[in-house]
Amino acid sequence: MTLGSKKFYAPNSTGFGTVKPAKIFNGGDPSGYVTKIVWTSWGGAQASGHGLNAVNKPNGGYYATLVTIDLKPQDRGTCPGSSQLVYRQLLVREPSRPGGSVGKWFLWSNAHNLCSSSP
């Protein structure tokens, strides 16, 4: 079981289409890059893990300190044209600033599926 497809935001993305990626990147700005991912579960209806991520400052730029982001891959199935079982969605939550409280779950990159570059 992989986290989505290698086609997700290809060719600039990292970690998608792999099993338990240690980092993911959607190919965009620093807030789209998660490092030092530790997976606490994998292969079930949902997986769970956490990593480090940059968050935007209210007036632009990014905080110098990374925050812990919670990761919850879900929606097991296949992508069009493939028989490989994947997690087709990735829910995440993080604080809006270092030391802040954790926010609500939302879809990574606002992507309803991790199969292609079309969210």
Backbone as JSON Lines, residues from 0, in Angstrom:
{"i":0,"aa":"M","n":[0.85,-1.17,0.0],"ca":[0.0,0.0,0.0],"c":[0.9,1.23,0.0]}
{"i":1,"aa":"T","n":[0.62,2.17,-0.9],"ca":[1.42,3.39,-1.0],"c":[0.58,4.61,-0.66]}
{"i":2,"aa":"L","n":[1.26,5.71,-0.45],"ca":[0.58,6.99,-0.26],"c":[0.32,7.57,-1.64]}
{"i":3,"aa":"G","n":[-0.86,7.37,-2.15],"ca":[-1.22,7.88,-3.46],"c":[-0.37,7.29,-4.57]}
{"i":4,"aa":"S","n":[-0.28,8.05,-5.65],"ca":[0.43,7.63,-6.85],"c":[1.64,8.53,-7.1]}
{"i":5,"aa":"K","n":[2.64,7.97,-7.78],"ca":[3.81,8.79,-8.18],"c":[3.4,9.9,-9.13]}
{"i":6,"aa":"K","n":[2.2,9.8,-9.71],"ca":[1.7,10.82,-10.64],"c":[1.17,12.06,-9.91]}
{"i":7,"aa":"F","n":[0.98,11.97,-8.57],"ca":[0.45,13.11,-7.84],"c":[1.43,14.27,-7.89]}
{"i":8,"aa":"Y","n":[1.02,15.33,-8.51],"ca":[1.82,16.54,-8.72],"c":[3.21,16.25,-9.3]}
{"i":9,"aa":"A","n":[3.32,15.18,-10.09],"ca":[4.58,14.86,-10.77],"c":[4.86,15.93,-11.82]}
{"i":10,"aa":"P","n":[6.1,16.22,-12.12],"ca":[7.31,15.53,-11.68],"c":[7.97,16.17,-10.47]}
{"i":11,"aa":"N","n":[7.36,17.17,-9.86],"ca":[8.02,17.92,-8.79],"c":[7.75,17.41,-7.38]}
{"i":12,"aa":"S","n":[6.89,16.41,-7.26],"ca":[6.55,15.92,-5.92],"c":[7.53,14.84,-5.45]}
{"i":13,"aa":"T","n":[7.51,14.59,-4.14],"ca":[8.37,13.59,-3.51],"c":[7.55,12.78,-2.53]}
{"i":14,"aa":"G","n":[7.81,11.49,-2.44],"ca":[7.19,10.64,-1.43],"c":[5.9,9.98,-1.84]}
{"i":15,"aa":"F","n":[5.19,10.53,-2.78],"ca":[3.92,9.93,-3.2],"c":[4.21,8.71,-4.08]}
{"i":16,"aa":"G","n":[3.36,7.7,-3.96],"ca":[3.58,6.45,-4.67],"c":[4.56,5.54,-3.96]}
{"i":17,"aa":"T","n":[4.89,5.86,-2.7],"ca":[5.81,5.03,-1.92],"c":[5.14,4.56,-0.63]}
{"i":18,"aa":"V","n":[5.7,3.52,-0.05],"ca":[5.21,2.96,1.21],"c":[5.87,3.72,2.37]}
{"i":19,"aa":"K","n":[5.08,4.19,3.3],"ca":[5.57,4.89,4.5],"c":[6.67,5.91,4.18]}
{"i":20,"aa":"P","n":[6.37,6.91,3.35],"ca":[7.42,7.87,3.0],"c":[7.96,8.61,4.22]}
{"i":21,"aa":"A","n":[9.27,8.85,4.23],"ca":[9.93,9.58,5.32],"c":[9.76,11.09,5.15]}
{"i":22,"aa":"K","n":[9.43,11.5,3.92],"ca":[9.14,12.91,3.64],"c":[8.2,12.97,2.45]}
{"i":23,"aa":"I","n":[7.41,14.02,2.4],"ca":[6.54,14.27,1.25],"c":[6.68,15.73,0.85]}
{"i":24,"aa":"F","n":[6.5,15.98,-0.42],"ca":[6.56,17.34,-0.95],"c":[5.64,17.4,-2.15]}
{"i":25,"aa":"N","n":[4.79,18.43,-2.2],"ca":[3.87,18.56,-3.32],"c":[4.45,19.38,-4.46]}
{"i":26,"aa":"G","n":[5.71,19.8,-4.33],"ca":[6.36,20.53,-5.41],"c":[6.14,22.03,-5.37]}
{"i":27,"aa":"G","n":[5.49,22.52,-4.34],"ca":[5.19,23.95,-4.24],"c":[6.07,24.68,-3.26]}
{"i":28,"aa":"D","n":[5.45,25.42,-2.36],"ca":[6.19,26.24,-1.39],"c":[6.57,25.42,-0.15]}
{"i":29,"aa":"P","n":[7.31,25.99,0.8],"ca":[7.76,25.25,1.97],"c":[6.65,24.61,2.81]}
{"i":30,"aa":"S","n":[5.45,25.16,2.8],"ca":[4.37,24.55,3.58],"c":[3.9,23.23,2.98]}
{"i":31,"aa":"G","n":[4.35,22.93,1.78],"ca":[4.02,21.67,1.12],"c":[5.07,20.6,1.3]}
{"i":32,"aa":"Y","n":[5.99,20.82,2.24],"ca":[7.09,19.88,2.48],"c":[7.04,19.4,3.92]}
{"i":33,"aa":"V","n":[6.91,18.1,4.11],"ca":[6.88,17.51,5.44],"c":[8.09,16.58,5.56]}
{"i":34,"aa":"T","n":[8.88,16.77,6.61],"ca":[10.08,15.96,6.82],"c":[9.97,15.14,8.09]}
{"i":35,"aa":"K","n":[10.92,14.24,8.27],"ca":[11.04,13.43,9.49],"c":[9.72,12.77,9.88]}
{"i":36,"aa":"I","n":[9.03,12.18,8.88],"ca":[7.75,11.53,9.14],"c":[7.98,10.21,9.87]}
{"i":37,"aa":"V","n":[7.22,10.01,10.93],"ca":[7.2,8.77,11.68],"c":[5.78,8.22,11.58]}
{"i":38,"aa":"W","n":[5.65,7.01,11.06],"ca":[4.34,6.38,10.91],"c":[4.07,5.49,12.11]}
{"i":39,"aa":"T","n":[2.93,5.69,12.77],"ca":[2.57,4.87,13.92],"c":[1.63,3.74,13.52]}
{"i":40,"aa":"S","n":[1.02,3.84,12.36],"ca":[0.23,2.74,11.79],"c":[0.25,2.88,10.28]}
{"i":41,"aa":"W","n":[0.07,1.74,9.59],"ca":[0.08,1.73,8.12],"c":[-0.59,0.45,7.65]}
{"i":42,"aa":"G","n":[-1.39,0.55,6.59],"ca":[-1.97,-0.61,5.95],"c":[-3.42,-0.88,6.28]}
{"i":43,"aa":"G","n":[-3.95,-0.24,7.31],"ca":[-5.35,-0.41,7.68],"c":[-6.25,0.53,6.89]}
{"i":44,"aa":"A","n":[-7.49,0.66,7.33],"ca":[-8.44,1.56,6.68],"c":[-7.91,3.0,6.69]}
{"i":45,"aa":"Q","n":[-7.21,3.35,7.76],"ca":[-6.51,4.63,7.87],"c":[-5.12,4.35,8.4]}
{"i":46,"aa":"A","n":[-4.2,5.22,8.08],"ca":[-2.86,5.16,8.67],"c":[-2.71,6.42,9.51]}
{"i":47,"aa":"S","n":[-1.65,6.47,10.3],"ca":[-1.41,7.69,11.05],"c":[0.09,7.88,11.25]}
{"i":48,"aa":"G","n":[0.46,9.15,11.31],"ca":[1.85,9.5,11.53],"c":[1.96,10.98,11.82]}
{"i":49,"aa":"H","n":[3.21,11.43,11.96],"ca":[3.45,12.85,12.17],"c":[4.84,13.2,11.63]}
{"i":50,"aa":"G","n":[5.01,14.47,11.33],"ca":[6.28,14.96,10.81],"c":[6.43,16.43,11.13]}
{"i":51,"aa":"L","n":[7.4,17.07,10.48],"ca":[7.65,18.49,10.7],"c":[7.33,19.27,9.44]}
{"i":52,"aa":"N","n":[6.75,20.46,9.61],"ca":[6.27,21.25,8.49],"c":[6.41,22.74,8.78]}
{"i":53,"aa":"A","n":[6.63,23.52,7.74],"ca":[6.68,24.99,7.86],"c":[5.26,25.54,7.79]}
{"i":54,"aa":"V","n":[4.99,26.58,8.58],"ca":[3.69,27.24,8.51],"c":[3.89,28.73,8.23]}
{"i":55,"aa":"N","n":[2.91,29.28,7.53],"ca":[2.95,30.68,7.14],"c":[2.75,31.62,8.31]}
{"i":56,"aa":"K","n":[3.49,32.73,8.29],"ca":[3.23,33.82,9.23],"c":[2.02,34.6,8.73]}
{"i":57,"aa":"P","n":[1.29,35.25,9.61],"ca":[0.09,35.99,9.19],"c":[0.37,37.06,8.13]}
{"i":58,"aa":"N","n":[1.54,37.71,8.19],"ca":[1.83,38.8,7.25],"c":[2.82,38.39,6.17]}
{"i":59,"aa":"G","n":[2.95,37.09,5.9],"ca":[3.84,36.6,4.86],"c":[5.09,35.96,5.42]}
{"i":60,"aa":"G","n":[5.69,35.11,4.62],"ca":[6.87,34.39,5.05],"c":[6.49,33.19,5.9]}
{"i":61,"aa":"Y","n":[7.51,32.58,6.49],"ca":[7.3,31.37,7.3],"c":[8.0,31.53,8.64]}
{"i":62,"aa":"Y","n":[7.44,30.89,9.66],"ca":[8.11,30.86,10.96],"c":[9.42,30.09,10.82]}
{"i":63,"aa":"A","n":[10.44,30.5,11.57],"ca":[11.74,29.83,11.53],"c":[11.67,28.44,12.15]}
{"i":64,"aa":"T","n":[10.75,28.23,13.09],"ca":[10.6,26.94,13.76],"c":[9.53,26.12,13.06]}
{"i":65,"aa":"L","n":[9.86,24.87,12.73],"ca":[8.88,23.97,12.13],"c":[7.9,23.49,13.2]}
{"i":66,"aa":"V","n":[6.71,23.11,12.78],"ca":[5.69,22.6,13.69],"c":[5.46,21.11,13.41]}
{"i":67,"aa":"T","n":[4.89,20.43,14.39],"ca":[4.51,19.04,14.18],"c":[3.18,19.0,13.43]}
{"i":68,"aa":"I","n":[3.16,18.25,12.36],"ca":[1.94,18.07,11.57],"c":[1.5,16.62,11.71]}
{"i":69,"aa":"D","n":[0.22,16.42,11.97],"ca":[-0.35,15.08,12.07],"c":[-0.84,14.67,10.69]}
{"i":70,"aa":"L","n":[-0.6,13.42,10.32],"ca":[-0.94,12.89,9.0],"c":[-1.89,11.71,9.15]}
{"i":71,"aa":"K","n":[-2.95,11.69,8.34],"ca":[-3.91,10.59,8.39],"c":[-4.31,10.18,6.97]}
{"i":72,"aa":"P","n":[-3.5,9.29,6.34],"ca":[-3.92,8.78,5.03],"c":[-5.19,7.94,5.19]}
{"i":73,"aa":"Q","n":[-6.07,8.02,4.19],"ca":[-7.33,7.28,4.24],"c":[-7.83,7.01,2.84]}
{"i":74,"aa":"D","n":[-9.02,6.46,2.72],"ca":[-9.68,6.16,1.45],"c":[-8.85,5.17,0.62]}
{"i":75,"aa":"R","n":[-8.72,3.95,1.14],"ca":[-7.97,2.92,0.43],"c":[-8.69,2.54,-0.86]}
{"i":76,"aa":"G","n":[-7.93,2.37,-1.91],"ca":[-8.5,1.98,-3.19],"c":[-7.41,1.99,-4.24]}
{"i":77,"aa":"T","n":[-7.81,2.06,-5.49],"ca":[-6.85,2.1,-6.59],"c":[-7.02,3.38,-7.38]}
{"i":78,"aa":"C","n":[-5.96,3.77,-8.05],"ca":[-6.02,4.92,-8.96],"c":[-6.38,4.41,-10.36]}
{"i":79,"aa":"P","n":[-6.98,5.25,-11.2],"ca":[-7.33,4.82,-12.55],"c":[-6.13,4.24,-13.29]}
{"i":80,"aa":"G","n":[-6.34,3.09,-13.92],"ca":[-5.29,2.46,-14.72],"c":[-4.28,1.66,-13.92]}
{"i":81,"aa":"S","n":[-4.51,1.47,-12.62],"ca":[-3.57,0.74,-11.77],"c":[-4.32,-0.24,-10.87]}
{"i":82,"aa":"S","n":[-3.67,-1.34,-10.54],"ca":[-4.25,-2.28,-9.6],"c":[-3.6,-2.16,-8.22]}
{"i":83,"aa":"Q","n":[-2.62,-1.24,-8.09],"ca":[-1.9,-1.02,-6.84],"c":[-2.84,-0.39,-5.8]}
{"i":84,"aa":"L","n":[-2.9,-0.97,-4.61],"ca":[-3.71,-0.42,-3.53],"c":[-2.99,0.79,-2.94]}
{"i":85,"aa":"V","n":[-3.7,1.9,-2.8],"ca":[-3.13,3.15,-2.31],"c":[-4.07,3.82,-1.31]}
{"i":86,"aa":"Y","n":[-3.52,4.74,-0.55],"ca":[-4.35,5.69,0.19],"c":[-4.6,6.85,-0.77]}
{"i":87,"aa":"R","n":[-5.87,7.13,-1.06],"ca":[-6.2,8.16,-2.05],"c":[-6.42,9.55,-1.46]}
{"i":88,"aa":"Q","n":[-6.47,9.65,-0.15],"ca":[-6.6,10.96,0.49],"c":[-5.62,11.06,1.65]}
{"i":89,"aa":"L","n":[-5.22,12.29,1.93],"ca":[-4.35,12.55,3.08],"c":[-4.94,13.71,3.87]}
{"i":90,"aa":"L","n":[-5.4,13.41,5.07],"ca":[-5.86,14.45,5.99],"c":[-4.69,14.87,6.86]}
{"i":91,"aa":"V","n":[-4.61,16.16,7.15],"ca":[-3.54,16.68,7.99],"c":[-4.12,17.7,8.97]}
{"i":92,"aa":"R","n":[-3.38,17.92,10.06],"ca":[-3.72,19.01,10.98],"c":[-2.42,19.46,11.63]}
{"i":93,"aa":"E","n":[-2.38,20.75,11.93],"ca":[-1.18,21.34,12.51],"c":[-1.55,22.63,13.21]}
{"i":94,"aa":"P","n":[-0.68,23.12,14.07],"ca":[-0.94,24.44,14.67],"c":[-0.69,25.53,13.64]}
{"i":95,"aa":"S","n":[-1.3,26.68,13.83],"ca":[-1.11,27.8,12.9],"c":[0.18,28.55,13.18]}
{"i":96,"aa":"R","n":[0.82,28.24,14.32],"ca":[2.11,28.87,14.67],"c":[2.84,27.94,15.63]}
{"i":97,"aa":"P","n":[4.16,28.05,15.71],"ca":[4.9,27.23,16.67],"c":[4.38,27.46,18.09]}
{"i":98,"aa":"G","n":[4.13,26.39,18.81],"ca":[3.62,26.48,20.17],"c":[2.11,26.65,20.25]}
{"i":99,"aa":"G","n":[1.44,26.81,19.12],"ca":[-0.01,27.0,19.11],"c":[-0.76,25.68,19.23]}
{"i":100,"aa":"S","n":[-2.07,25.78,19.4],"ca":[-2.89,24.56,19.5],"c":[-3.12,24.0,18.1]}
{"i":101,"aa":"V","n":[-3.31,22.69,18.06],"ca":[-3.52,21.99,16.79],"c":[-4.88,22.35,16.22]}
{"i":102,"aa":"G","n":[-4.91,22.6,14.91],"ca":[-6.15,22.98,14.24],"c":[-6.98,21.78,13.81]}
{"i":103,"aa":"K","n":[-7.95,22.02,12.96],"ca":[-8.85,20.98,12.46],"c":[-8.19,20.21,11.32]}
{"i":104,"aa":"W","n":[-8.68,19.0,11.07],"ca":[-8.21,18.19,9.96],"c":[-8.64,18.83,8.64]}
{"i":105,"aa":"F","n":[-7.75,18.79,7.63],"ca":[-8.08,19.27,6.3],"c":[-7.34,18.42,5.26]}
{"i":106,"aa":"L","n":[-7.78,18.48,4.02],"ca":[-7.16,17.71,2.94],"c":[-5.84,18.33,2.53]}
{"i":107,"aa":"W","n":[-4.81,17.5,2.44],"ca":[-3.48,17.94,1.98],"c":[-3.6,18.54,0.59]}
{"i":108,"aa":"S","n":[-3.05,19.71,0.38],"ca":[-3.08,20.41,-0.92],"c":[-4.49,20.57,-1.47]}
{"i":109,"aa":"N","n":[-5.49,20.47,-0.6],"ca":[-6.9,20.53,-0.99],"c":[-7.22,19.45,-2.04]}
{"i":110,"aa":"A","n":[-6.46,18.35,-2.0],"ca":[-6.6,17.28,-3.0],"c":[-7.6,16.23,-2.51]}
{"i":111,"aa":"H","n":[-8.64,16.02,-3.31],"ca":[-9.63,14.99,-2.99],"c":[-9.13,13.6,-3.35]}
{"i":112,"aa":"N","n":[-8.08,13.54,-4.17],"ca":[-7.43,12.25,-4.42],"c":[-5.96,12.48,-4.7]}
{"i":113,"aa":"L","n":[-5.14,11.49,-4.35],"ca":[-3.7,11.57,-4.52],"c":[-3.25,10.75,-5.73]}
{"i":114,"aa":"C","n":[-4.13,10.66,-6.74],"ca":[-3.83,9.85,-7.92],"c":[-3.17,10.65,-9.05]}
{"i":115,"aa":"S","n":[-3.46,11.94,-9.14],"ca":[-2.93,12.73,-10.24],"c":[-2.75,14.17,-9.79]}
{"i":116,"aa":"S","n":[-2.36,15.02,-10.7],"ca":[-2.15,16.43,-10.34],"c":[-3.45,17.22,-10.35]}
{"i":117,"aa":"S","n":[-4.56,16.58,-10.63],"ca":[-5.85,17.25,-10.61],"c":[-6.54,16.97,-9.28]}
{"i":118,"aa":"P","n":[-6.49,17.92,-8.33],"ca":[-7.11,17.67,-7.03],"c":[-8.6,17.54,-7.16]}
